[in-house]
């Protein structure tokens, strides 16, 4: 798998998203992507209780630990490389989480417009 260039949505070098919990399609702590990443795990999101409940409701339970996959389960405040489509869906439903633009891969822009991401940027 060939990683795409590690550039964020601001045109700068991609910053890490989280190593605790370890996130990313490559589980390298960054929202790197490649052609095989069909979910586009490119948005560095800060989890909220509202978003975690929404994600579980639509069929992707991110809060329940799955030890078999070394997945601790997410809690509010955790940073996670979220699928760009799921982020846009949550935005449309009014429950999108905050976003770290410095750690959000430029490929997210193929799905989520920058003006939408800007609405949720963390300081």
C-alpha positions in Angstrom: 0.0 0.0 0.0 1.4 3.3 -1.1 0.6 6.3 1.2 -0.6 9.4 -0.5 1.5 12.6 0.2 1.2 13.6 3.8 -0.3 17.0 3.3 -3.2 18.5 5.4 -6.2 20.4 4.2 -4.3 23.7 4.8 -1.6 22.6 2.3 1.0 22.0 5.1 2.7 18.9 6.4 0.2 16.5 8.0 0.4 16.6 11.8 -0.3 13.5 14.0 -3.9 13.0 15.1 -3.6 10.5 18.1 -1.3 7.8 19.4 -3.5 7.2 22.5 -5.8 5.7 21.2 -3.7 4.8 18.2 -5.6 5.9 15.1 -5.4 6.0 11.4 -6.0 3.6 8.5 -2.3 2.5 8.9 -2.6 2.7 12.8 0.4 5.1 12.7 -1.3 7.9 14.6 -1.9 10.1 11.5 -4.9 10.3 9.1 -2.7 9.1 6.2 -4.6 7.4 3.4 -4.0 5.3 0.2 -6.0 3.9 -2.6 -7.0 0.9 -0.5 -8.6 3.2 2.2 -12.1 3.0 0.8 -13.6 4.7 3.9 -11.2 7.7 3.6 -10.2 7.8 7.2 -8.9 11.3 6.8 -10.7 13.6 9.2 -9.0 14.1 12.6 -12.0 14.5 14.8 -12.4 15.1 18.5 -15.0 12.7 19.8 -18.1 14.0 21.6 -20.8 12.1 23.5 -23.3 13.3 20.9 -21.2 12.1 18.0 -20.4 8.7 19.5 -24.1 8.1 20.2 -24.9 9.2 16.6 -22.3 6.9 15.2 -23.6 4.0 17.2 -27.1 4.7 16.1 -26.1 4.6 12.4 -24.3 1.3 12.8 -20.7 2.1 13.7 -20.2 1.7 17.4 -16.9 3.5 18.2 -17.4 3.6 22.0 -17.5 -0.2 22.8 -14.1 -1.8 23.4 -13.1 -4.6 21.0 -10.1 -6.3 22.6 -9.8 -8.8 19.8 -8.9 -5.9 17.5 -6.9 -4.0 20.2 -9.5 -1.3 20.1 -10.1 0.3 23.5 -13.4 2.1 22.5 -13.5 5.8 22.2 -14.7 8.4 24.7 -15.4 12.1 24.5 -12.2 14.1 24.0 -10.4 11.3 22.1 -9.0 12.2 18.7 -9.7 9.7 15.9 -9.2 9.5 12.1 -12.9 9.5 11.1 -14.2 8.5 7.7 -14.8 11.7 5.7 -18.2 10.5 4.5 -19.3 9.8 8.1 -18.1 13.3 9.2 -20.2 14.9 6.3 -23.2 12.7 7.3 -22.9 13.9 10.9 -22.6 17.5 9.7 -25.8 17.1 7.7 -27.5 15.7 10.9 -26.2 18.5 13.1 -23.9 16.4 15.3 -20.5 16.6 13.7 -17.5 16.6 16.1 -14.7 19.2 16.2 -11.8 18.8 13.7 -8.1 19.3 13.9 -7.4 20.8 10.5 -3.6 20.4 10.9 -4.1 16.7 11.3 -6.8 16.2 8.6 -5.5 14.8 5.3 -6.0 16.8 2.2 -7.9 13.8 0.6 -10.8 14.7 3.0 -11.5 17.6 0.6 -12.6 15.1 -2.0 -15.6 14.5 0.2 -16.0 17.4 2.6 -15.7 21.0 1.5 -13.1 23.1 3.4 -15.8 25.6 4.4 -17.6 22.8 6.2 -14.5 21.6 7.9 -13.7 25.2 9.0 -17.0 25.3 10.9 -15.7 22.7 13.3 -12.0 23.5 13.6 -10.4 23.3 17.0 -8.2 26.1 18.2 
